[in-house]
Amino acid sequence: MSVSNLKPTQGTGEHPGKISQRERKKAKTRAAIQQEALRLFRDQGYEATTIEQIAEAAEVSASTVFRYFATKEDLVVSDDETFFVQAFRAQPPELPPVQAMRRALYSTLEGLSATEMSTQRDRDILMVTVPELWSASLGNVKQTLRTLAELVAERTGAGPSDAPVRALSGAIFGIMMDVMLRWANQPELDPAAELDRLLACLEDGFQEPGA
């Protein structure tokens, strides 16, 4: 699951919107293009879908599609991290990084509509079932790890390359990947609740079952 692609909930006190109107409009256009692309990929297959078909479905030009997504693969693997970063940074400064991450992830996932959740799951399925997309997602994986390290570093006062920061951000990313892979195969899984449950285990420290 690529949480950096999630948008913030509206009207909550946890991370009030501070995104400009222009940024919101661009994000809305980008999301609409990606949503239509994922729908077409699901309905008729990734290889069989063309950029022209995506543009027509999203009611934009092909050049607009390429303005937001440089390649066809980017329609699946590309992320806009603005909203997720904002959600995390809006958490109370006294919260430790894992607790802040739990709140940010849970509130953003809970704020998604059923359609948006379905779109997110379609994206996850494509990323783990289409070989070229799995390969293309490596850049996104690296960027997400960098972002997590930077956010943890900001909250702890350490450096992004410090070993404790890298260990914690890597553990958080591993949990996110675990939930993404299982959600792709288990549509009944509640990703918000599962992420919160696993991050709570990380926050509390590992304990053997029954201990």
N, C-alpha and C positions, 0 to 999 in steps of 0.2 A: 504494500500500500504506500502510495506516495502522498504523505500528508501535506507536503508543501504545496500541493495543488488544491487544497481545500480552502474554502472561503470562510470568513467569520460569520457567526450568527449575528442577527440584528437585534437591537433593543436589549442586549444584556449588559450588565455592569462589569463583566469580567474583562472584556476587551472591546471597548466602544470604538466604532468606526472613525478612523482619522484619515482614511484614504480620500484623495481628492475626487471630485466629480469626474474629471477627465480620466483618471486612472480607473475608476469604477466602470466607465463606459467602455474603455479598452478591454478591461477584464471581462465584461459581459460579452463583447464581440468575440473575444478569444474563446471563452467558455462555450458559446453557441457553436462556433466552428468545430471545436473539439468534440462536443456532444454529438453533432450530426455525423462527424467522421466515425466515431465509435459505434454509432447506431448502424451505419452502413457496413462497417467492418464486421459487426456481429451478424447482420442479416445476409450479406452476400459474400463475405470473406475479405480478408485483408488484401490479398493479391488482386482480386477482381475489382476492387474499388479504385476509382480514379480521382485525382484532385478536382477535375471538372465536375464530377458528380457531387463531391463534398461541397464545392462552392455553390452549386445550384441548390442543394438541400439547405444550406445555411443562408441563402439569399445574399451572397456576396460574390465578388469577382475572384477568379483564380489568383490574381495578383494580391488580393487582400489575404487570402489563405497563406500565401508565401510570405506576406509581411509579418505574420504572427508565427508561422511554422516554416522553417527553412527547408525541411525535407518531409517526406511522407511519414517517415519513422517518428519525427518530432510530434506528429499529431497524437501519438500515443505516449511517448516517453518524456516529452518536454514538460517542464514545470514552471509555474510562476510562484515564487516563494513569498511574495509580498504579504499575503494575508496570514500565512502560518507564522511568519516571523513576527508580524504585528500582534497576533494573538498571544504568543509566548511573552513578548516584551511587555504586554499590558498586564501581566499577572503581578500581584503585589511583590515588591522587591524583597521582602523578608522571606519569601518562600524559597526553599532549596530547589535546585534545578529539576530533580525528578518530579517533585510535587507540582511545580509550575508546568512541566511538560504534561503531566496527567490532566491538569485542569484545561490547558489549552487544547489538547487533542480531544478530550471528551466533549467539551463545549462546541468545538467546530464540527465534529462528526454528528453530534445530536442535532445541530442546526440544519443539516442537509435534508432536503426533501427526499421522498422515495425515489423520484426520478434521478436526482443527483447521486444518490447512493447506488442506484442501478448502473449509472454511467461510470462511476468510480470502479465498480466491480467488473464491468466490461473491460475497462482499461487494464485492471490487474490480470484478468484472464488472458488478454492478448499478450501482455508482457511476459507471461510464463509459458505460453503455448506456441508463440511464433518465434522461431529461432533467431531471425534477424533482429527482432525487437528486443529480445533478451540481451543480445550482443550490443545493440544500440543504446540500451539503458545504462551501460557502464558509466558513461559520462554523468548521467543523472545520479547514479549511486555515489560517485565521488563528490558531486556538488552537495548532495544531501548530507553526507558525512561532514563536509566542511562547514555547512550551515549549522548542524547540530553542535559541532565543536565550538564554533564561534558563540553560539547562544549560551552554552554551558560555561564557557570562559567568561563571558560578560557577567553572568550571575554569580560566579565564584571569585572573580578578580584574578584568575589565573590566566595563563596563555593558552591559545588554541592547540599548540603543539605539546603542551605539558602532558606527561604520561597519565595522570589521574583524569584529566579532561578527555583525552583520547579514549581511555578505557570506558568512561561513563557514556560518552556519546556513541561509541561503538556498541555498547550494550543496548542502548535505547534503539539504535538503528536495527540491531539484530531482532529485537522484539517486534518492531514495525514490519520487518521482512517476514518473520514467522507468521504474524497475523495475516499479512497479504497473501502468502502462499496457501494458508489454510482456508481463508475466505474464498479464494478462487475455486476451491473444490467443495466447500461447504456453504452453500448459499444461506443456510439457516443461521450461520454464525453472526452474532452481533459484534461487529468490529470495535465499536466504541466501548462496550462493556469488556471485551476481551483485552483490548489495549490497556484499559484502566486496571484490570485485574493483574496483568503481567507486570505493568509498571509499578504496581503496589508491591509486588514481590521484590522487585529491584530496590524499591525505596526502603523496604524493611530488612533487606539483606537475605541471602539464601538460608533457608532452614529445611532440613530434611522432613519429608512428609511424616506427620505424627509426632514431630519433635515438640 
